[in-house]
Amino acid sequence: MVEPVGNHYVIARPVYSENAFNEEHEKLHRYHKTFWDHLKLYFSCSPQRVKKIALNLFPVISWLPAYRFREWVLSDIVSGINTGLVAVLQGLAFALLVNVPPSYGLYAAFFPVLVYFIFGTSRHISVGPFPVLSLMVGGVVTRLVPDDSIGNGNSTNISAINDERVMVAASVTFLSGIVQLLLGIFRFGFIVIYLSQSLISGFTTAAAIHVLVSQLKFMFQLPVPGFNKPFGIIYTLESIFSQITETNVADLVTSLVVLLIVFVVKEMNDRYKEKLPTPIPIELLVTVLAALVSHFVNFEEKFNVAVVGKLEEGFQTPVAPDVGILQNCIGDGISIAIVGFAVAFSVAKVYSIKHDYPLDGNQELIAFGLGNIVGGSFKGFASSTALSRSGVQESTGGKTQIAGIISSVIVLVVILAIGFLLAPLQKSVLASLALGNLKGMLMQFKEVGILWRKDKYDCVIWVVTFLSAVFLGLDIGLATAVAFQLLTVVIRSQIPSCTVLANVGRSNIYRNRKDYTDIYEPEGVKIFRCSSPIFFANIEFFREKLITAVGFNPLRVLRKRNKALRKIRKMLKKGELRVTPKGLICMANPMYESDEELDNNKIEELDQPTIMTDLPIRINWSTDLPPGITVPQVNIHSIILDFSSVSFLDFSAMTVLRKTLKEFVRLNIDVYIAGAHEGLLDKLERSAFFDEEIKPSMFFLTIHDAVLHILLKKDIASSPKLKLSEERGRSNDNVIIPRNRQRSSECTIPTETKF
C-alpha cells in the first residue's frame, strides 16, 4: 500500500524475493512470436494488408487527397520557385565536384525529385545534389578516369573523356540506388543508428574541407590532377601551391568577390530571417549578374577565364550501367548509399519532429534508391538533400512535396529552354557558390569544445572521424570512423562502471558509498553494482572488481581452508592435535609444510566445499587456528549484486558468474541478486544455471528487499524468541533500518515497517 504524505510516501508491503513475489502475484504467460511467426505475417496476404502495403509504398496516396489546396498551394508555389532556382545553381556547381560537365548536375536536380514525390515520406526536404556525395562520386570518377588520361587536351579527346566520366558517375549512382533499394526492401533502415551524430558531424566537416580544396583549382584556374588515394588532399595542395604563380587573377578576384557577397548576404538572411518575408536569393542574383557581365565584357577572350560553355539541351537517352565500372566501385557504391541516406534521414527527421508527422526510414531508403536508379539511368549523379536547399524550401513556406514538383519544373525550364543563357558564366563563380553553401558544415568545428565538455568519447569520435576522412579519403575514412566508433562502444562495455553501494538517509535509496556522508552499511554486507551488460569481454573485469570490493579472493580463501583441513586431519591422525572443550590444542611443535606438499597433485579437490563431518569439532575460521595453520579472514557474510543495469548475460558470462558465486557460497557467504529484469531469470533457468548451491531464491526484487531479508535472517538466528516466532509463521517480513544500528542483533524488529 502506498500513502502520499505531502512530498513523502509511505509504503507497507512484505519483503519480496522473486519467487515470493511470483507466488503472491499471478504472472501472465504471454506468447512471444518466433521468427517464423513474423515471417508468416510478413508474407501473409489479405485486402487490409494489400491496402497497407500500397499506402506504405506510395505515401503520396495518403497525403495528396488530403491536400489543403486553398491554404497551401500559394506557399508551395513560392517555396518551389525559390528552391528550384537554388537547385539549378547548386546542380551546376556540384557537377564540378563530380568532374563532369555542369549540365549533368541539372539531371541530378530533376529526376530524383519526381521519384521522391511519389515514394518519399518527408514533406519538407529538397532532394537533389549534395556536396559530400558529389565529392564521393567525383573521387570514383577521378580514380577510374584520371586527369592524365586527357593526353594532348584537344576537344575531341576531352569530349570522349567527359563521356567516359559521365558514364562512371551514372554507373556508381545506379549502384548506390540498388544498394539503398535492397536495404529498404529488407527493412534495414535501422543502419542509420550506427552513424552517430558525432560521426556524421565530423564526416560532413571533413567533406567540407575536401570540397574547399577541390574548388581551389577553379578559383585559381590551375590544371590540378585528382588524387583519389590516402593523403590525396596533401598531394592536391602541393600541386596547387607549386603552380600558384600561374594563377588567373581574373578568376581569383571574381571568386573572392562572389564569395564575400554570398557570405555577407547569407549572414544577413540568418540574422534577419524573422523580419524578411523570404530569404534573399543571393545565389540567383549573383549568377545572373555574373553571366551578364561575362557576356557583355567577354571575359573568356580578354582574361582567358574558364566558362561553363554550352549546356546540353533536352534529356539524355537512358543508358544501362557499365558492368565493368560496377565491379570496380562496389565499395564506393555502398559508402555513397549509406552516407546519402544518413544525411537525408537526419535532416528529414528534424523537420518531421518540428512539424509533427511520421517518417519511415525503410521507405526513405526505397525512395532514395529508386531516385538514384532513375537519375543514374539518365546520366545524373548521386542525390540526397542539401541542408541549405531544404532550409530554403521549408523557410519560404513549403508545406508538402508539391513545392518539390514546382522546383523540378524550374529545373526543367532551364534544361529545355534557357540553359544557353548560362553558357558565358565563369566556373569560378560556380566554385564560389559551392563554397558559399559550406558555411553550416564548417561551423561544426565549434562542436568539438561542446562535445569535450559533455562527452569525451563523442569528442574523440568526432576528431578521429574528421582526421581519418580528411587524410585517408571519404570512403576509407568513413569505414575507419565506423570501426572506431564501434570500438569505443566495446571499450565502454568492456570496462563498465562498478561501484560499492550504501544506504543513504536510512531509506530505500542506495548510492555510491563514496559520494555521500550520511550512509549506512549493514555490518558484514557488501552491495555491488555493475552498470553494464555482462558478457564474454567484460566478465573477467567484473570478477576482478567484485573481488576488490569484498577484499579477498574467494577461490584463494577456499583453497586455503581446504589445505588447512587437510593439515588438521593429518595432525589429528598423528596425535599432534587434541580436541578439548576450549577447542584444538597443539600437543607438539608445529611442522610447517609447503603448499605444494599439501596439494598432493590434487588441486581440483581444493576447489570443492569444505567438509567437516569427519572431524570431531566444527572449525570456526574466524577464531585462532592451531600454530602453523593460517587462513585469510573473511569479514562479510552476505553479498548483494545489483543487476538493475545488466540488460543481458551471454553464456560465457554465465559460466564465469556461476563459478564465482559458487566460490562465495562455499565460504558460507550468502549471495543475493537484486533488480534483475524479468527475462534474465528465465534465461538462467533455461541455461541450467541453478543447482543445489546456486538457487533461484537468491533473486530479490530490489536491493532494499535483499537488505531487509539479510537483517531479518541474522536477527532471527541470534534471537531465540524471534526464531520461535519465525517457526510459527511470518505474516509480515517488513523491517526498517535503524538509525543508530551497529549490529543486527542489537535491534528489535517490528512486524511492519513504513519508510
C-alpha positions in Angstrom: 0.0 0.0 0.0 1.3 3.5 -0.9 0.1 6.5 1.1 1.2 10.0 0.0 2.0 12.3 2.9 3.0 15.7 1.5 6.1 15.3 -0.6 6.8 11.9 1.1 5.3 8.5 0.5 4.7 5.7 2.9 4.9 2.1 1.8 3.8 -1.1 3.7 4.4 -4.4 2.0 6.2 -7.7 2.6 9.9 -8.2 1.8 9.8 -9.9 -1.6 12.2 -12.3 -3.3 11.4 -13.0 -6.9 9.9 -16.4 -6.0 7.8 -15.0 -3.2 6.5 -12.2 -5.4 5.6 -14.6 -8.2 3.8 -16.8 -5.8 1.7 -14.0 -4.4 1.0 -12.3 -7.7 -0.1 -14.4 -10.6 2.0 -13.8 -13.7 0.5 -13.9 -17.2 2.2 -16.2 -19.6 2.4 -14.3 -22.9 3.1 -15.9 -26.2 6.2 -14.4 -27.8 6.3 -14.5 -31.6 9.0 -16.6 -33.2 11.0 -15.7 -36.3 8.7 -17.9 -38.3 5.6 -16.1 -36.9 7.0 -12.8 -38.1 7.9 -14.4 -41.5 4.4 -15.7 -42.0 2.9 -12.4 -41.0 5.3 -10.6 -43.4 4.2 -12.8 -46.4 0.6 -13.1 -45.4 -2.0 -11.7 -47.9 -5.3 -10.0 -47.2 -7.2 -7.0 -48.5 -6.3 -4.9 -45.5 -2.6 -5.9 -45.8 -2.6 -5.1 -49.5 -4.0 -1.7 -48.8 -1.5 -1.1 -46.0 1.4 -2.1 -48.3 0.1 0.2 -51.0 -0.2 3.2 -48.7 3.3 2.5 -47.2 4.9 2.0 -50.6 3.2 5.0 -52.2 2.9 7.6 -49.4 1.6 10.2 -52.0 -1.7 8.2 -52.0 -2.3 9.1 -48.3 -1.3 12.8 -48.2 -2.2 14.1 -51.7 -6.0 13.5 -51.3 -5.9 15.4 -48.0 -4.0 18.4 -49.6 -5.4 21.7 -48.4 -5.4 23.4 -51.8 -6.6 26.9 -50.8 -4.4 27.1 -47.8 -1.2 25.6 -49.0 -0.9 25.9 -52.8 0.4 29.5 -52.8 3.0 28.8 -50.2 4.1 25.7 -52.1 4.4 27.6 -55.4 6.5 30.4 -53.8 8.7 27.8 -52.0 9.0 25.7 -55.1 10.2 28.6 -57.3 12.8 29.7 -54.7 14.0 26.1 -54.2 14.1 25.5 -57.9 16.4 28.4 -58.6 18.7 27.3 -55.8 18.6 23.7 -57.2 19.6 24.9 -60.6 22.7 26.7 -59.4 23.7 24.0 -56.9 23.3 21.4 -59.6 25.7 23.3 -61.9 28.1 24.0 -59.0 28.2 20.5 -57.6 28.8 19.0 -61.0 32.2 20.5 -60.8 32.8 18.3 -57.7 31.9 15.2 -59.8 34.3 16.3 -62.6 31.5 16.1 -65.2 30.1 18.9 -67.4 27.8 21.3 -65.4 24.7 20.4 -67.4 24.6 16.9 -65.9 24.1 18.4 -62.5 20.6 19.6 -63.7 19.6 16.0 -64.3 20.6 15.1 -60.8 18.4 18.0 -59.6 15.4 16.9 -61.7 14.7 13.2 -61.8 15.2 12.3 -58.0 12.6 15.0 -57.1 9.9 13.4 -59.2 10.6 9.9 -57.8 10.7 11.2 -54.2 7.3 13.0 -54.7 5.8 9.6 -55.2 7.7 7.4 -52.7 9.1 9.8 -50.1 7.7 10.3 -46.6 9.2 13.7 -45.7 7.2 16.8 -46.7 10.0 19.4 -46.4 13.4 18.1 -47.6 14.6 19.2 -51.1 16.0 16.2 -52.9 19.0 16.6 -55.3 22.8 17.0 -55.4 24.6 17.2 -52.1 28.3 18.3 -51.9 29.6 15.4 -49.9 28.0 12.8 -52.2 29.1 14.7 -55.2 32.7 14.7 -53.9 32.5 11.0 -53.2 31.2 10.3 -56.7 33.9 12.6 -58.1 36.5 10.5 -56.3 35.4 7.4 -58.1 35.3 9.3 -61.4 38.9 10.6 -60.9 40.2 7.2 -59.9 38.7 5.3 -62.9 39.2 8.2 -65.4 42.2 10.2 -64.2 43.1 13.6 -65.4 46.3 12.4 -67.1 44.2 10.3 -69.5 43.2 13.6 -71.3 46.5 13.4 -73.1 47.1 16.3 -75.6 43.9 18.1 -74.5 42.2 18.5 -77.9 38.5 19.0 -78.0 37.7 15.5 -79.4 39.8 13.8 -76.7 38.2 16.0 -73.9 34.7 15.2 -75.1 35.5 11.4 -75.1 36.9 11.7 -71.6 33.8 13.6 -70.4 31.5 11.0 -71.8 33.5 8.3 -70.0 33.4 10.2 -66.8 29.6 10.8 -67.1 29.2 7.0 -67.6 31.3 6.3 -64.4 29.2 8.8 -62.4 26.0 7.4 -63.7 27.0 3.8 -63.0 28.1 4.4 -59.4 24.9 6.3 -58.8 22.9 3.4 -60.2 24.8 1.0 -58.0 24.2 3.2 -54.9 20.5 3.3 -55.7 20.4 -0.5 -56.0 22.0 -0.8 -52.5 19.6 1.7 -51.0 16.6 -0.1 -52.6 17.7 -3.5 -51.3 18.3 -2.1 -47.8 14.8 -0.6 -47.8 13.1 -3.8 -49.1 14.8 -5.9 -46.5 14.0 -3.4 -43.7 17.5 -2.2 -43.0 16.5 1.3 -42.2 17.9 0.9 -38.7 21.5 1.0 -40.1 21.5 4.8 -39.6 21.7 4.2 -35.9 25.3 3.1 -36.4 26.2 6.5 -37.6 26.1 8.7 -34.5 25.5 12.4 -34.7 29.2 13.0 -33.7 30.3 10.8 -36.6 28.1 12.4 -39.1 29.2 15.9 -38.0 32.9 15.0 -38.2 32.4 13.3 -41.5 30.5 16.2 -43.1 33.0 18.7 -41.8 35.8 16.7 -43.3 33.9 16.5 -46.6 33.5 20.3 -46.5 37.3 20.6 -46.3 37.6 18.3 -49.3 35.1 20.4 -51.2 37.0 23.5 -50.3 40.3 22.1 -51.6 38.7 20.6 -54.7 37.3 24.0 -55.7 40.6 25.8 -55.4 41.7 24.7 -58.9 38.6 26.5 -60.4 39.2 29.6 -58.3 42.9 29.8 -59.3 42.2 28.2 -62.7 45.1 25.7 -62.4 45.4 22.3 -64.0 45.4 20.2 -60.9 45.0 16.4 -61.3 42.8 14.4 -59.0 44.4 12.4 -56.2 41.8 9.8 -55.0 44.1 8.0 -52.6 45.1 8.2 -48.9 46.6 11.7 -48.2 45.3 12.8 -51.6 44.4 16.2 -50.1 48.0 16.8 -49.3 49.1 16.0 -52.8 46.4 18.3 -54.1 47.5 21.2 -52.0 51.1 20.5 -53.0 50.1 20.7 -56.7 48.2 23.9 -56.2 51.0 25.7 -54.4 53.6 24.5 -56.8 51.7 26.3 -59.6 50.5 29.3 -57.6 52.4 31.7 -59.7 50.3 30.7 -62.8 47.0 31.8 -61.1 44.4 33.5 -63.3 44.0 36.8 -61.5 40.6 37.5 -63.0 39.2 34.2 -61.9 40.6 34.6 -58.4 39.3 38.1 -58.0 35.9 37.1 -59.3 35.8 34.1 -56.9 36.7 36.2 -53.8 34.2 38.9 -54.6 31.4 36.4 -55.2 32.3 34.5 -52.1 32.4 37.7 -49.9 29.0 38.8 -51.3 27.4 35.3 -50.7 28.7 35.0 -47.2 27.6 38.6 -46.2 24.1 38.1 -47.6 23.7 34.6 -46.1 24.7 36.1 -42.8 22.0 38.7 -43.2 19.5 36.1 -44.1 20.3 34.2 -40.9 20.3 37.3 -38.7 17.1 38.8 -40.0 15.2 35.7 -41.0 12.3 36.6 -38.8 11.9 40.0 -40.4 12.4 39.0 -44.0 9.4 37.6 -45.8 11.7 35.3 -47.8 15.5 34.8 -47.8 17.3 37.0 -50.3 18.1 34.7 -53.3 21.7 35.8 -53.4 22.9 32.8 -55.5 20.4 33.7 -58.2 21.3 37.4 -58.2 25.0 36.7 -58.3 24.7 34.2 -61.1 22.5 36.4 -63.3 24.8 39.4 -62.7 28.0 37.4 -63.3 26.5 35.9 -66.5 25.5 39.3 -67.8 28.9 40.8 -67.0 30.8 37.9 -68.5 28.6 38.0 -71.7 29.0 41.8 -72.4 32.6 42.1 -71.2 33.6 38.9 -72.9 35.8 37.7 -70.1 36.6 34.4 -71.8 38.6 36.1 -74.6 40.0 39.1 -72.7 41.1 37.3 -69.5 41.2 33.6 -70.6 38.8 32.5 -67.9 37.1 29.2 -67.8 33.4 29.3 -68.5 30.5 26.8 -68.2 30.1 26.7 -72.0 27.2 25.4 -73.9 24.8 23.3 -71.8 23.2 20.1 -73.1 19.7 20.8 -74.3 17.0 18.3 -73.5 17.4 15.0 -71.9 19.9 12.2 -72.5 18.8 8.8 -73.7 18.5 6.4 -70.7 21.5 4.1 -70.5 22.3 0.9 -68.7 25.2 0.9 -66.2 28.6 -0.4 -67.3 29.2 -3.8 -65.7 32.9 -3.3 -65.7 32.6 0.0 -63.9 30.2 -1.6 -61.3 32.7 -4.2 -60.5 35.4 -1.6 -59.7 33.2 0.6 -57.4 31.2 -1.8 -55.3 32.6 -0.4 -52.0 32.1 3.2 -53.2 28.5 2.5 -54.1 27.8 1.1 -50.6 29.5 4.1 -48.9 27.6 6.6 -51.1 24.3 4.8 -50.4 24.8 4.8 -46.6 26.1 8.4 -46.3 23.4 9.7 -48.6 20.7 8.1 -46.6 22.2 9.0 -43.3 22.4 12.7 -44.1 19.0 12.9 -45.8 17.3 11.0 -42.9 18.8 13.1 -40.2 17.6 16.3 -42.0 14.2 14.8 -42.7 13.9 13.8 -39.0 14.5 17.4 -37.9 11.6 18.6 -40.0 9.3 15.7 -39.1 9.7 16.5 -35.4 9.3 20.2 -36.0 6.0 19.7 -38.0 4.8 16.6 -36.2 4.4 13.9 -38.8 5.8 10.4 -39.1 8.8 9.3 -41.0 9.6 5.8 -42.3 13.3 5.0 -42.6 12.8 2.0 -44.7 10.5 3.8 -47.1 13.1 6.7 -47.3 15.6 4.1 -48.4 13.3 2.9 -51.1 12.6 6.5 -52.3 16.2 7.5 -52.5 17.2 4.2 -54.0 14.6 4.5 -56.9 15.6 8.2 -57.3 19.3 7.3 -57.8 18.4 4.4 -60.1 16.3 6.7 -62.3 18.8 9.5 -62.0 21.7 7.3 -62.9 19.9 5.9 -65.9 19.5 9.4 -67.3 23.2 10.2 -66.6 22.7 12.1 -63.4 24.8 11.6 -60.3 24.0 10.6 -56.7 21.4 12.7 -54.9 20.5 13.2 -51.2 19.4 16.5 -49.7 21.5 19.7 -49.3 21.0 21.4 -46.0 20.8 24.9 -47.4 18.3 23.9 -50.2 16.0 22.1 -47.7 16.2 25.1 -45.5 15.1 27.4 -48.3 12.1 25.0 -49.1 10.9 25.0 -45.5 11.6 28.6 -44.6 9.8 30.0 -47.6 6.6 28.3 -46.6 6.8 24.9 -48.3 4.1 22.6 -46.9 4.4 19.4 -48.9 6.4 17.9 -51.8 4.2 19.9 -54.2 7.0 22.5 -53.6 9.4 19.9 -54.8 7.4 19.4 -58.0 7.4 23.1 -58.7 11.2 23.3 -58.1 11.6 20.4 -60.7 9.6 22.4 -63.2 12.0 25.3 -62.8 14.9 22.9 -63.4 13.0 21.5 -66.4 12.6 25.0 -67.9 16.4 25.6 -67.6 17.2 22.2 -69.2 14.8 22.6 -72.2 14.7 26.4 -72.8 17.1 28.8 -71.1 20.2 26.8 -70.3 22.1 28.6 -73.1 22.0 31.9 -71.1 24.3 30.3 -68.5 27.0 29.4 -71.1 29.2 32.6 -70.5 29.1 32.0 -66.7 32.6 31.6 -65.2 33.3 28.3 -63.5 35.0 30.2 -60.7 31.6 31.7 -59.9 30.1 28.2 -59.6 33.0 27.2 -57.4 32.3 30.2 -55.1 28.7 29.3 -54.9 29.6 25.8 -53.9 31.9 27.1 -51.2 29.2 29.5 -50.0 27.0 26.6 -49.1 29.7 25.1 -46.8 29.3 27.6 -44.0 27.0 25.4 -42.0 29.3 22.4 -42.2 32.4 24.4 -41.5 30.8 25.9 -38.4 30.5 22.4 -37.0 34.1 22.9 -35.7 32.6 24.6 -32.7 31.1 21.3 -31.7 34.5 19.9 -30.6 34.6 22.1 -27.5 31.0 21.4 -26.6 31.5 17.6 -27.0 34.6 17.7 -24.9 32.7 19.2 -22.0 29.7 16.9 -22.4 31.1 13.6 -23.5 34.7 13.0 -24.2 34.1 9.7 -26.1 31.9 11.6 -28.6 34.5 14.3 -28.9 37.2 11.7 -29.7 34.8 10.0 -32.3 34.3 13.4 -33.9 38.1 14.2 -34.1 39.0 10.7 -35.3 36.3 10.8 -38.0 37.4 14.2 -39.2 41.1 13.3 -39.4 40.5 9.9 -41.0 38.1 11.3 -43.6 40.4 14.3 -44.4 43.6 12.3 -44.7 42.5 8.9 -45.8 39.7 9.9 -48.1 36.0 9.9 -47.6 35.5 6.2 -48.4 38.3 4.8 -46.2 37.7 7.5 -43.7 34.1 6.5 -43.2 34.9 2.9 -42.7 37.6 3.8 -40.3 35.3 6.1 -38.4 32.5 3.5 -38.1 35.1 0.9 -36.9 36.5 3.3 -34.3 33.0 4.2 -33.1 32.1 0.6 -32.6 35.4 0.1 -30.8 34.5 2.8 -28.3 31.3 1.0 -27.6 33.2 -2.2 -27.0 35.7 -0.4 -24.7 32.9 1.3 -22.7 31.2 -2.1 -22.3 34.4 -3.9 -21.6 35.3 -1.5 -18.8 31.9 -0.9 -17.1 31.3 1.3 -14.1 31.4 -0.9 -10.9 30.6 0.6 -7.5 30.0 -0.4 -3.9 26.7 1.0 -2.7 25.4 2.1 0.7 22.1 3.1 2.1 21.6 6.9 2.0 19.3 8.6 4.5 18.1 5.4 6.2 15.5 5.0 3.4 15.2 2.6 0.5 17.7 4.5 -1.6 21.2 3.1 -2.4 24.0 5.1 -3.9 27.8 5.0 -4.4 29.2 5.0 -0.8 32.0 7.4 -1.9 29.6 10.2 -2.8 27.6 10.7 0.5 28.4 11.2 4.1 25.0 10.1 5.7 25.3 6.5 4.8 24.5 3.2 6.5 26.3 -0.1 5.6 24.9 -3.2 7.3 27.7 -5.0 9.0 29.1 -7.9 7.0 27.1 -6.9 3.9 28.6 -5.7 0.6 26.3 -4.3 -2.1 28.0 -4.3 -5.5 26.6 -2.7 -8.7 27.7 -3.2 -12.3 26.2 -0.6 -14.7 26.6 -2.5 -18.0 25.6 -5.7 -19.7 27.9 -8.6 -18.7 29.4 -10.7 -21.5 32.5 -12.5 -22.6 34.5 -9.3 -23.0 34.0 -7.9 -19.5 33.2 -10.8 -17.2 36.7 -11.1 -16.0 36.8 -7.3 -15.3 33.5 -7.8 -13.4 35.0 -10.6 -11.3 38.2 -8.6 -10.5 36.2 -5.6 -9.4 33.9 -7.8 -7.2 37.0 -9.4 -5.6 38.4 -5.9 -5.0 35.1 -4.8 -3.5 34.8 -7.6 -1.0 38.5 -7.5 -0.1 39.6 -11.1 -0.8 39.7 -13.7 -3.5 37.1 -16.4 -2.7 38.9 -19.1 -4.6 42.2 -18.4 -2.8 40.4 -18.5 0.6 38.6 -21.7 -0.3 41.8 -23.4 -1.2 43.5 -22.2 1.9 40.7 -23.6 4.1 40.8 -27.0 2.3 44.6 -27.1 2.8 44.1 -26.2 6.4 41.6 -29.0 6.9 44.0 -31.5 5.2 46.7 -30.4 7.7 44.3 -30.6 10.7 43.3 -34.1 9.7 46.9 -35.1 9.3 47.9 -33.6 12.7 44.9 -35.3 14.4 45.9 -38.6 13.0 49.4 -38.2 14.3 48.2 -37.1 17.7 49.7 -33.6 17.3 46.3 -32.0 18.0 43.8 -32.8 20.8 40.1 -31.8 21.0 39.2 -30.0 24.2 36.1 -28.1 25.3 38.1 -24.9 24.6 39.0 -26.1 21.1 42.0 -27.6 19.4 45.3 -27.7 21.4 48.6 -28.4 19.7 50.5 -31.2 21.5 53.7 -30.9 19.6 55.9 -28.3 17.9 54.1 -27.4 14.6 55.7 -28.6 11.4 55.5 -26.1 8.6 54.9 -27.8 5.3 54.9 -26.3 1.8 51.6 -25.8 0.0 53.0 -28.0 -2.8 53.3 -30.9 -0.4 49.8 -30.4 0.9 48.4 -30.2 -2.5 49.5 -33.7 -3.3 48.8 -33.0 -7.0 45.0 -32.9 -6.4 44.4 -29.2 -6.9 40.8 -29.8 -8.1 39.9 -31.1 -4.6 40.8 -27.8 -3.1 38.0 -26.1 -5.1 35.3 -28.2 -3.5 33.2 -27.2 -0.5 34.8 -27.6 2.9 33.6 -30.8 4.6 34.0 -31.2 8.4 31.6 -34.1 9.1 34.6 -36.4 9.7 36.1 -34.1 12.3 35.3 -34.3 16.0 34.8 -30.5 16.1 33.5 -27.9 13.7 36.2 -25.4 12.8 35.4 -21.7 13.4 37.5 -19.9 10.8 37.1 -16.5 12.5 38.9 -17.7 15.7 42.5 -18.6 16.3 43.7 -21.7 14.5 46.4 -24.1 15.6 50.0 -22.9 15.1 51.3 -23.3 11.6 47.9 -23.0 10.0 46.9 -19.7 8.6 43.8 -18.8 6.6 42.7 -15.4 5.4 40.0 -13.8 7.4 36.6 -13.2 5.8 34.6 -10.3 7.4 31.4 -10.5 5.4 28.5 -12.9 5.5 26.4 -11.6 2.6 26.9 -10.1 -0.9 24.2 -8.3 -2.9 24.7 -7.9 -6.6 22.7 -5.1 -8.1 21.8 -6.2 -11.6 19.3 -3.5 -12.4 21.6 -2.1 -15.1 22.5 -5.5 -16.5 20.5 -5.9 -19.7 21.9 -9.3 -20.7 24.3 -12.1 -19.9 25.8 -14.3 -22.5 26.8 -17.9 -22.0 30.4 -17.2 -21.3 29.5 -14.7 -18.6 27.0 -17.1 -17.1 29.7 -19.7 -16.8 32.2 -17.4 -15.0 29.5 -15.9 -12.9 28.2 -19.3 -11.8 31.7 -20.4 -10.8 32.3 -17.1 -8.9 29.1 -17.4 -7.0 29.8 -21.0 -6.0 33.2 -19.9 -4.6 31.4 -17.4 -2.3 28.7 -19.9 -1.4 31.3 -22.5 -0.4 32.7 -20.0 2.0 29.3 -19.8 3.7 28.7 -16.3 2.2 25.1 -15.7 1.1 24.8 -14.2 -2.3 21.8 -12.3 -3.5 21.0 -10.7 -6.9 18.6 -7.7 -6.9 16.8 -5.8 -9.6 17.4 -8.3 -12.4 15.0 -7.8 -15.3 12.3 -10.5 -15.8 13.8 -12.2 -18.8 17.2 -12.8 -17.1 15.8 -15.2 -14.5 14.0 -17.2 -17.3 17.2 -17.3 -19.3 19.2 -18.6 -16.4 16.7 -21.3 -15.8 16.8 -22.4 -19.4 20.6 -22.4 -19.3 20.7 -24.8 -16.3 22.3 -22.1 -14.2 20.8 -23.2 -10.9 21.7 -26.3 -8.8 21.9 -27.2 -5.1 24.3 -24.3 -4.3 23.0 -21.6 -6.7 19.2 -21.3 -6.2 16.5 -19.1 -7.7 15.7 -18.0 -4.1 18.8 -15.7 -4.2 16.9 -13.3 -6.5 15.1 -10.3 -4.9 13.0 -7.5 -6.4 15.1 -4.6 -5.1 18.3 -4.0 -3.1 16.2 -3.0 -0.1 14.3 -6.2 -0.1 17.5 -8.1 0.0 19.0 -6.0 2.8 15.9 -6.4 4.9 15.9 -10.1 4.3 19.5 -10.3 5.5 18.9 -8.3 8.6 15.8 -10.3 9.5 17.7 -13.6 8.9 20.6 -12.6 11.1 18.4 -11.3 13.9 16.3 -14.4 13.8 19.5 -16.5 14.1 20.7 -14.5 17.1 17.3 -14.2 19.0 15.5 -17.4 20.3 12.2 -15.5 20.6 12.4 -14.3 17.0 13.4 -17.8 15.9 10.3 -19.3 17.6 8.1 -16.6 16.1 9.7 -17.4 12.7 8.9 -21.1 13.1 5.2 -20.3 13.8 5.0 -18.4 10.5 5.7 -15.0 9.1 2.8 -12.8 8.2 4.8 -9.7 7.5 8.6 -9.6 6.9 8.8 -5.8 6.9 11.8 -4.3 8.6 13.2 -0.8 9.0 16.9 0.1 9.0 17.7 1.5 12.5 19.4 4.9 12.6 22.0 4.0 15.2 22.4 0.3 14.5 25.8 -1.2 14.8 25.0 -4.9 14.8 21.9 -6.6 13.5 21.4 -8.4 16.8 21.1 -5.2 18.8 17.8 -4.2 17.4 14.2 -5.4 17.8 12.4 -6.0 14.6 8.8 -4.6 14.3 6.3 -6.6 12.4 5.6 -3.8 10.0 7.7 -1.1 8.5 6.8 2.3 7.0 9.6 4.2 5.2 
